Amino acid sequence: MPLTPSRDVFITCAVTGAGDTTARSDKVPVTPDQIAAACLEAAAAGAAVVHIHVRNPETGKAARDVSLYEAVVDRLRDSGTDMVLNLTAGMGGDLTLGDPERPLPPAAQGTDMAGATERLAHVASIRPEICTLDCGTMNFGEGDYVMVNTPPMLLAMARGIQALGVRPEIEAFDTGHILLAKWLKDQGAIDDPTVIQLCMGIPWGAPDDLATFLAMRQAVPEGWIASAFSIGRNQLPYVGLAVAAGCHVRVGLEDNLWLRKGHLATNGELVAAARRTVEGMGARLLGPAEVRERLALERRW
């Protein structure tokens, strides 16, 4: 694979995520006000795209409440700050099995299985420029939690996203997920330009070693627009790797809590660090309007 670095790069900031991170950092935003403020901080630091989950304001746990998404977007709209909205559509495919001897019925705590239309309810209400599409089923962590995304579910969701006029960002956690995305494309359920995020280092998906990353990158079809990130301590090194491999960049507290040892990061600090790397490698940072043009996005909010 020849070295073809990105010359024009956009940064996505994933500001909060759905993981149990609030107990480990008081920087992780929880309420709609905090999540909106984190998006504004990220945009001011150079992020053109903000990737948004919402959380229950009282418990801090991940939520699918449409009104919480609307509250965040209303605050961003009122701010007058331009940014590309990327809403998760990954919630609603959460299966937590019982113990190994009695896997069924699934555990009530941690299981949240919803139909395709329900999983896209907030996307239909807000109609952001982008929403994610997790292209595969995989084990997560060392417990009994499984992220469930079957081919029929993904096909239904992809067609629903397509009908809404929203650009799906394919989330690929392993090489087979790229093949599944190509199948969805072959079904006519994903329009051009096709956007894919290579999600590295997540147990038990693709590890973030160089050989695996290059294999993932090489599996992306020519002409697709790729971004890449790794979780944890390799998030910031992956900024340079992504640019060198011809990708765009993602950082944020969804994937990593630390700026350096002993320093809990804010989203703005992570974006600023990524920006220094991108520009230090001779690439130009793209703003929201340029991202919309390149990804053929329509702003409606």
C-alpha angles and dihedrals in degrees: 000000000000120000105254107164122200113259095188117039137181123201122221117200116205097201106189117350126191101274128114093262103122092086091055099048133025088204093074108103118233113166124062089252091052094045092049091047090051090052091051091048090051092048091050089053093052109277112140093187129045119200110208135202121166130221136204101265092218101045103023090228122138114274141190096203109144092207091059091054090048091050092054093047092046089056092048091048091050091051092064090220115140119230137140112255118224113179122193118243092180097102120097098047097086118130123177113186127208123251119309093264094047108027092160136100095040117244112266092220109073096012117113114158117172136169124258095259093050092048088056098043094109091045090053091049098047102023096206122191093254138018129180127250114197101215103207152018120261146155115261121208126327099304132078096275116127125187102221122204112149122192093253091049092049092047091052092047093046091052090047092051090047092052090052091054092240123139112239117221105209112222109210115190095171140011094265089059089063089054090050089051090052089052091052088050090051089053089059092245096121123056129209133301092051114206123201134181118206106214109199134188099021114138116269099010130078112329116233098241116129097250093054093045092052090048090052092047093048091051092060108101118247112267096029116122109238134195126179142195143163128215129241124003093353094060095096096040087053090062089070093042092051093051092046090052094051096258138126121243140252128190135155146114093287088075107024135019101193135078090186137333109310095007118100107210134227120217090250092054092051092049092048090051091049091049091054090053095046094049092040088060090056097256125135119236115234122221127218096268092053091048091053090051095049095044094040092237128169118216112215104158 
